[in-house]
Amino acid sequence: MPVIATAAWSIPRIVAGHFASEGSGLARYASVFNGVEVNSTFYKPHRTSTYARWADSVPDDFRFALKLPKAITHEQRLIEIGLLFDGFLTEIEPLGNKIGPLLCQLPPSLGYDPAVVESALFALRQRFEGRIVIEARHKSWQSPDVLSLLECHAIDRVLADPAPVWPAETFPMPPVYVRLHGAPKIYYSSYDEPEIERVRRLLAADSWCVFDNTASGAAIENALTMLGRSV
């Protein structure tokens, strides 16, 4: 079945009864969900011992989606990122086979530059064989050339909601990675059951669906609803 997840693993008190009563926050979260999106990797590096502890806290089939550091996407803006990416891969190595997709979320100001993007995608794919997904937020990424380049490097687009670049109708196949930020108020708004069902029907067996509307605590309630657990 698809991986249904939230950004981070905070468990609001209102839904605590759905989770194991003992263990760390991550272990309790993993008693229900089989994946999580880690956004803290965007802001700062973590010790390898932290990743090792995370890996030991979850079942064998649990996966971590990891957001690329801002040094790669927002500071270097995809230019000459090879060494930075090498460092990130070394950092997350203790997760082993629990490494899920790597998320490359670009700043809204970063337009599509074919030469820069070609070089960056090559650097990413040359170093990492697993799933890489990209969330562009500048309209210039709607170019058909982008789709060809992503396909060439086997890198998948993110279906985001709201969708500044690639709305659902631009995906001829089920999206590999969905990020639900909340609408109309990003990071806050909850999704109702018809909206959640609409998204669920878009997913394939190997898709990820991440609820990122965490600021209000709605994310984990929405994710539980998608799993078919009444909240």
Number of C-alpha atoms within 10 A of each C-alpha: 9 17 21 23 31 28 23 21 21 15 19 14 8 10 14 12 11 16 16 15 12 8 11 12 15 18 21 21 26 22 16 15 23 18 28 26 26 18 17 15 17 19 12 10 13 13 10 15 13 14 17 15 12 17 22 13 18 20 13 11 10 19 24 21 23 22 21 24 22 19 16 23 20 17 11 12 19 24 14 14 18 18 11 14 19 14 11 17 14 10 18 21 14 20 20 12 13 20 19 20 20 20 24 22 20 20 16 13 12 17 16 17 12 13 9 13 18 16 15 20 19 14 18 19 15 11 12 13 9 13 17 24 23 18 24 26 20 16 15 14 20 16 11 9 12 18 14 11 16 17 12 12 15 16 19 19 23 27 27 24 19 16 16 16 19 20 13 18 8 11 14 7 11 16 21 24 26 25 22 26 25 23 14 12 11 16 19 18 20 24 22 10 12 9 11 17 13 10 15 16 9 16 20 16 10 13 18 25 29 26 28 28 25 22 13 13 20 20 31 28 22 26 22 19 17 19 17 9 11 11 13
